[in-house]
Amino acid sequence: MCTHTQTNMGTKTISIMDDVYEMLFQSKAKEESFSDEIRRIMAHKKTGDLRKYFGLISTEEGESMLQDLKQIKITNLKLLKDKLKKELGA
């Protein structure tokens, strides 16, 4: 008795911004598909291996970025609240 099992991987179409496409295109190896590139990137995320990012920015730059992000969050929340007030007629 002989059994043959074949598994076909499905494909999905995703939309990404042009700048993200360029980043993926520039960073993938010549022989690598986009799926391979994304799989490689996600493998780092799953393992939590962030060592390749060490030293890219200083502590001061990181703190400054966090402060900027906090300010953006505050501003966006205020804009959202103002928009909701207008839409609800309050």
C-alpha positions as CSV (number, residue, x, y, z in Angstrom):
1,M,0.0,0.0,0.0
2,C,1.3,3.5,-0.9
3,T,0.0,6.8,0.3
4,H,0.9,10.1,-1.2
5,T,0.0,13.4,0.6
6,Q,0.4,16.7,-1.1
7,T,0.0,20.0,0.7
8,N,-0.5,23.1,-1.3
9,M,0.2,26.4,0.3
10,G,-2.5,29.0,-0.4
11,T,-1.8,32.5,-1.4
12,K,-3.3,35.8,-0.1
13,T,-3.3,39.2,-1.6
14,I,-2.4,42.0,0.8
15,S,-2.3,45.7,0.3
16,I,0.7,47.6,1.6
17,M,1.9,51.2,1.2
18,D,4.4,51.9,-1.5
19,D,7.1,52.9,1.0
20,V,6.7,49.6,2.8
21,Y,6.9,47.7,-0.5
22,E,10.2,49.5,-1.2
23,M,11.5,48.7,2.3
24,L,10.7,45.0,1.8
25,F,12.1,45.0,-1.8
26,Q,15.4,46.7,-0.6
27,S,15.9,44.4,2.4
28,K,15.1,41.0,0.8
29,A,17.9,38.8,-0.5
30,K,18.1,38.4,-4.3
31,E,17.0,34.8,-4.2
32,E,14.3,35.4,-1.5
33,S,10.6,35.8,-2.2
34,F,8.5,38.4,-0.4
35,S,7.0,35.5,1.6
36,D,10.5,34.4,2.6
37,E,11.4,38.0,3.7
38,I,8.2,38.4,5.7
39,R,8.7,35.0,7.3
40,R,12.3,35.9,8.3
41,I,11.2,39.2,9.8
42,M,8.4,37.6,11.7
43,A,10.7,34.8,13.1
44,H,12.7,37.6,14.8
45,K,9.6,39.0,16.3
46,K,8.4,35.6,17.6
47,T,11.8,34.8,19.2
48,G,12.0,38.3,20.7
49,D,15.5,38.5,19.3
50,L,16.0,42.3,19.2
51,R,19.8,42.2,19.3
52,K,20.1,43.4,15.7
53,Y,18.5,46.7,16.7
54,F,20.8,47.4,19.7
55,G,22.7,50.6,19.3
56,L,20.6,52.1,16.5
57,I,19.5,55.0,18.7
58,S,20.8,56.4,21.9
59,T,18.9,56.3,25.2
60,E,18.3,60.1,24.9
61,E,16.9,59.6,21.3
62,G,14.7,56.8,22.5
63,E,13.3,58.9,25.4
64,S,12.7,61.8,23.1
65,M,10.8,59.5,20.7
66,L,8.7,58.2,23.6
67,Q,7.8,61.7,24.6
68,D,6.9,62.6,21.0
69,L,4.6,59.5,20.8
70,K,2.9,60.5,24.1
71,Q,2.3,64.0,22.7
72,I,0.9,62.5,19.5
73,K,-1.4,60.3,21.4
74,I,-2.7,63.2,23.5
75,T,-3.2,65.3,20.4
76,N,-5.0,62.5,18.5
77,L,-7.3,61.8,21.5
78,K,-8.2,65.5,21.7
79,L,-8.9,65.7,18.0
80,L,-11.1,62.6,18.2
81,K,-13.0,64.0,21.2
82,D,-13.6,67.2,19.3
83,K,-14.8,65.4,16.2
84,L,-17.2,63.3,18.3
85,K,-18.6,66.4,20.0
86,K,-19.3,68.0,16.6
87,E,-20.9,64.8,15.2
88,L,-23.1,64.3,18.3
89,G,-24.0,68.0,18.4
90,A,-22.7,68.6,21.9
